Amino acid sequence: MDPELSLLTITVSTHNPFAPIQVTVAPSIERPVCSFYLKTGVCRYNERCHRTHNKPDITNTLLAVNMYSNFEMQYGLDDEYDFDIGLEFEDSERYENFKDFYYDVLPEFQRFGRIIMFKVCSNSEIHLRGNVYVQYETDYQAMQAYKALNTRYYAGRMVQCQFVNIPSWSAAIC
């Protein structure tokens, strides 16, 4: 065998290099907690927010995103800058619409347990508009409601539920 060829076979590696013994990890940058998400369980920037959204696994409070809708909110979804549609309807009509919704959905939520708090947002901000918050007595009751109601349809739209932690209802209400 040629001596130069034998040197070549010795120096050629047939496996990947070994990992370094000491691994340096870049320090992770801790982002501050989003104060608005902390109060309401939603944020106007959603996934684009530069702050941390600590999403709980299971809590006793369930959020049905954009579940409530009335004629004024529906027109606002078409054109977010057209707020004059509210002038076309009386307060009594808005109230009757809300009562219909309330008496329609509350018994459905009550099937799963005792409700501590039931809040409906009629806010004009898109991330809050029509959100329904239901606080149950226990996490188990909220989980049962989540399993039964998530991805069901109400008023022609899919109900999207998520668990939220609302530490103070007075701070969440604007």
Secondary structure, 3 states (H helix, E strand, C coil): CCHHHHHHHHHCCCCCCCCCCCCCCCCCCCCCECHHHHHHCCCCCHHHCCCECCCCCCCCEEEEECCCCCHHHHHHHHCCCCCHHHHHCCHHHHHHHHHHHHHHHHHHHHCCCCEEEEEECCCCCCCCCCCEEEEECCHHHHHHHHHHHCCCEECCEECEEEEECCCCHHHHCC
